[in-house]
Amino acid sequence: MTHYDNSFAGHFGKLLAAREAELRAALDTGNKKELADDQHGNGEVRDFKDLAERELHLDMAALEAAHIANELSQVLAARRRLKDGSFGQCVECGKPMDLLRLEAMPAAAFCVPCQAAGEQTTAAHPPSARI
């Protein structure tokens, strides 16, 4: 198993910068499409089916935008870690992360064992169950 070291910083910097640009473009495209849809729909007579379909599309667009924004925040955090020299170390346990994991998910903040432990905790205590 090969782990990350700072000699890979340039490579991962490029991957993260490219992904950041993709995510920002996706958010921008989504916002422009939503504005265009709003302008297109003005003045039209709509029935309940049309309104329900429109509501569904807006909900789906909002979920997609939230997912993209979440990934963008992860990418920005990874770029900060790259800058401060902590990239490639698990933010939970501090151990070096496997290169294959970082190649697949350059913004990953946790090693596989810590990620799995966090997911098990979340599954055992879903947010709706926590009060």
Stockholm file with secondary structure:
# STOCKHOLM 1.0

chainA/1-131         MTHYDNSFAGHFGKLLAAREAELRAALDTGNKKELADDQHGNGEVRDFKDLAERELHLDMAALEAAHIANELSQVLAARRRLKDGSFGQCVECGKPMDLLRLEAMPAAAFCVPCQAAGEQTTAAHPPSARI
#=GR chainA/1-131 SS CCBCCGGGHHHHHHHHHHHHHHHHHHHHHHHHHHHHHHHHHTTCCCCHHHHHHHHHHHHHHHHHHHHHHHHHHHHHHHHHHHHHTCTTBCTTTCCBCBHHHHHHCTTCCSCHHHHHHHHHHHHHSCTTTCC
#=GC SS_cons         CCBCCGGGHHHHHHHHHHHHHHHHHHHHHHHHHHHHHHHHHTTCCCCHHHHHHHHHHHHHHHHHHHHHHHHHHHHHHHHHHHHHTCTTBCTTTCCBCBHHHHHHCTTCCSCHHHHHHHHHHHHHSCTTTCC
//
